[in-house]
């Protein structure tokens, strides 16, 4: 659980730092995309929490994060770091960032919902605290990772996400 929490915190803070490193990006389109993703994720989690096993939901949205990060890598590899002033490229970039951020915010919301499902009430506060400490410690590295040369920030995000998706399938109730 601490690993899932760490991934959620790390990714939640990595995306904004990574966005600031994209050269010549339209900051308004990217800001709109991230805010739309956060609103959409909150609405999705309200629905998902009622109809789906939260471990599977974490796997679904963790996979979405990995796939969107891969799509960003491929798209940015095709067009390079500069947007060449094209508005269409800027919107595609914003859409991919929105998908990645949607997956991240959903996983962030799901770990909060998953914790009470896995731990008995007597250990719940301790598990929240321990997971939060680990998550916040790992999130310290988000700005550092976001500043390393491309493609490493998104590759690290995909690897961390893939490991978290795998681990989410192995969670059991205490």
C-alpha positions in Angstrom: 0.0 0.0 0.0 2.9 2.4 0.8 4.2 1.8 -2.7 0.9 2.7 -4.3 0.7 5.8 -2.2 4.2 6.7 -3.1 3.5 6.4 -6.8 0.4 8.5 -6.5 2.2 11.3 -4.6 5.2 11.1 -6.9 3.2 11.3 -10.1 0.8 13.9 -8.7 3.7 16.3 -8.2 5.8 15.2 -11.2 3.3 16.2 -13.8 3.2 20.0 -12.9 7.0 20.1 -12.7 7.4 18.3 -15.9 5.0 20.7 -17.7 7.1 23.6 -16.7 10.1 22.0 -18.5 8.3 21.7 -21.8 9.8 24.3 -24.1 7.5 26.7 -26.0 4.4 24.9 -24.6 1.1 26.8 -24.4 0.8 27.1 -20.7 -2.9 28.0 -20.9 -3.8 24.8 -22.9 -1.8 22.7 -20.4 -3.3 24.4 -17.4 -6.8 23.8 -18.8 -6.0 20.2 -19.5 -4.7 19.5 -16.0 -7.7 21.2 -14.3 -10.2 19.4 -16.6 -8.4 16.2 -15.7 -8.7 16.9 -11.9 -12.4 17.7 -12.1 -13.1 14.7 -14.3 -11.1 12.4 -12.1 -13.1 13.4 -9.0 -16.4 12.7 -10.8 -15.1 9.4 -12.1 -14.0 8.3 -8.6 -17.4 9.0 -7.2 -18.8 6.5 -9.7 -16.0 4.0 -9.7 -16.0 3.6 -5.9 -19.5 2.2 -6.1 -19.3 -0.2 -9.0 -15.7 -1.5 -9.2 -13.2 -3.2 -6.9 -10.7 -0.5 -6.0 -7.7 -2.6 -6.6 -8.8 -3.2 -10.1 -9.6 0.5 -10.5 -6.1 1.4 -9.3 -4.7 -1.0 -11.9 -6.9 0.6 -14.6 -6.0 4.2 -13.9 -2.3 3.3 -13.2 -2.3 1.6 -16.7 -3.9 4.7 -18.2 -1.1 6.8 -16.7 1.6 4.6 -18.2 -0.1 4.5 -21.6 -0.6 8.2 -21.7 3.0 8.8 -20.6 4.1 6.5 -23.5 1.9 8.4 -25.9 3.5 11.7 -24.8 6.9 10.2 -25.3 6.0 9.0 -28.8 4.3 12.3 -29.7 7.1 14.4 -28.3 9.6 12.2 -30.1 7.8 12.7 -33.4 7.4 16.5 -33.1 10.5 17.2 -31.0 10.6 19.6 -28.0 9.2 22.7 -29.9 5.6 23.0 -30.9 6.5 24.9 -34.0 3.7 27.3 -33.2 1.0 24.9 -34.3 -2.3 25.2 -32.3 -3.3 21.6 -33.3 0.0 20.2 -31.9 -0.6 22.2 -28.7 -4.1 20.7 -28.3 -2.9 17.1 -28.9 -0.2 17.7 -26.4 -2.8 19.1 -23.9 -5.0 16.1 -24.5 -2.3 13.6 -23.8 -1.3 15.5 -20.7 -4.9 15.5 -19.7 -5.1 11.7 -20.0 -1.9 11.2 -18.0 -3.1 13.6 -15.3 -6.5 12.0 -15.2 -4.9 8.6 -14.5 -2.6 10.2 -11.8 -5.4 12.0 -10.0 -7.7 8.9 -10.1 -4.9 6.8 -8.6 -4.3 9.5 -6.0 -8.0 9.5 -5.1 -8.3 5.7 -5.1 -5.4 5.1 -2.6 -7.4 7.2 -0.1 -10.4 5.1 -0.7 -8.5 1.8 -0.7 -6.8 2.2 2.6 -10.0 1.8 4.8 -10.9 -1.2 2.7 -7.7 -3.0 3.4 -6.9 -2.2 7.0 -9.0 -2.8 10.1 -10.2 0.3 12.0 -7.8 -0.2 14.8 -4.8 0.2 12.4 -6.4 2.7 10.0 -4.8 5.9 11.4 -1.4 4.2 11.5 -1.7 2.9 8.0 -2.8 6.4 6.7 0.1 8.0 8.5 2.8 5.5 7.4 1.6 5.6 3.8 1.5 9.4 3.8 5.0 9.6 5.2 6.4 7.3 2.6 4.4 9.0 -0.2 5.6 12.5 0.8 9.2 11.3 1.2 9.2 9.9 -2.4 7.4 13.0 -3.8 10.4 15.0 -2.7 12.2 13.6 -5.7 9.5 14.7 -8.2 11.1 18.1 -9.0 14.5 16.5 -9.4 13.2 13.8 -11.7 11.2 16.3 -13.8 14.4 18.3 -14.5 16.4 15.4 -15.9 16.7 15.4 -19.7 13.9 13.9 -21.7 12.7 11.1 -22.0 13.8 10.0 -18.5 11.0 11.7 -16.4 8.2 9.9 -18.3 10.2 6.6 -18.5 10.6 6.7 -14.7 6.9 7.5 -14.3 6.0 4.5 -16.5 8.3 2.1 -14.7 7.0 3.3 -11.3 3.4 3.1 -12.5 3.9 -0.4 -14.0 5.4 -1.7 -10.7 2.5 -0.1 -8.8 -0.1 -1.6 -11.1 1.5 -5.0 -10.6 1.5 -4.6 -6.8 -2.1 -3.4 -6.7 -3.2 -6.8 -7.9 -1.4 -8.4 -5.0 -3.0 -6.4 -2.2 -4.9 -8.4 0.4 -7.0 -7.3 3.4 -5.3 -7.4 6.8 
